Amino acid sequence: MVSVSGTYLPVVVGVAVLRDQVLRLLFDDGTVGDVDFSAESWRGVLEPLSDPQYFAQVRVDFEAGTIAWPNGEDLAPEPLYEQALVHPLVAA
């Protein structure tokens, strides 16, 4: 697994829904990668994310520097960045 440098705190600046439970994320350092949540078992306050229509309502919370949904739930940007690095987009 790739880990985030101790000096870089990732900030999400863009998000696109590619398909059910898969997002493309853009970070402030220019990193772009796809994050697949299809294996997640959303429970508790995150349970609404199991609904593909609700999941697709994701947006960037510029104040928090991460992604969030209408109910105010968000995900920490550090693990999102690590996953984006596992499946990066590379310019041709």
N, C-alpha and C positions, 0 to 999 in steps of 0.2 A: 504494500500500500504506500502511496505517496503521501508525505506529510507536508503541512504548510510550514514555511520558514517562520522562525521565531520573530522575525522583524516585519513580515508582510501580513497585514490583516486584510483579507479579501473583502471586496465590496461588489455586490451584484449591481450592474447598471443596465442590464437588459435581460428579458426573458421571452421565449417563444414556446408555445405548445406544439410539439411535433406530432404527437398522437396520444392516445390514452396513457396517462401516467409517465410520459417522457417529455422532458423539458430541455431546451437549448438555452444555456446561460452564458451571458457575457459579463466579464469582470473588468474592473477598472484598470487592470494591468494589461488588458488586451486578450487575455485568455478566453477562449470560447470552447465550450464542451457540452456534451449531451449527458443528462442525468436521467437514469431509468429508475422509476419508483415502483415498477410493476410487481416487484417481489415484496414490497412493503405490506405489512398488516397494520393498517391504520386503526388505532384504538383510542378510546377516551376522547379528549378534545380534538384530536386529529381525525377521528372517524369520518367526518364529512368528506375528507379527501378521497375516500373510497369511491365516491360518486364521480364518474368521469366528467359530467357537466359542471359540477362544482369545482373539481380539480382544475379544469380549464379556465376558471376565473382568476387564476394566479396573476399577480402583478408585482412590480418592483416597489418595495417600500424604501424610497430614497433616504428617508430619515434613519432607518435602521440598517440600510445597506444590504438588504437581503430580499427574499421573495416572501409574499404574504397573500392571504386570502381574505375575502370579505368579513369573515368572523374575527379577524385580527390575529389569527394564528400565523406564525412565521417559522422559518427554519434557520438555524445558525448557518452563516455563510461559510465557515471553515470546512465542514464536511462536504458542503456542496462544491466548493473549490477542489477539494481532493478528488471527488468523483468526476468533476469536469476534466481534471488532468488525466484520469484513466481513459476517458473517451474524448480526446481533444479534436477540434476541427483544425485542419491544417490547410492553409491557403495554397492553391495550386500555382 
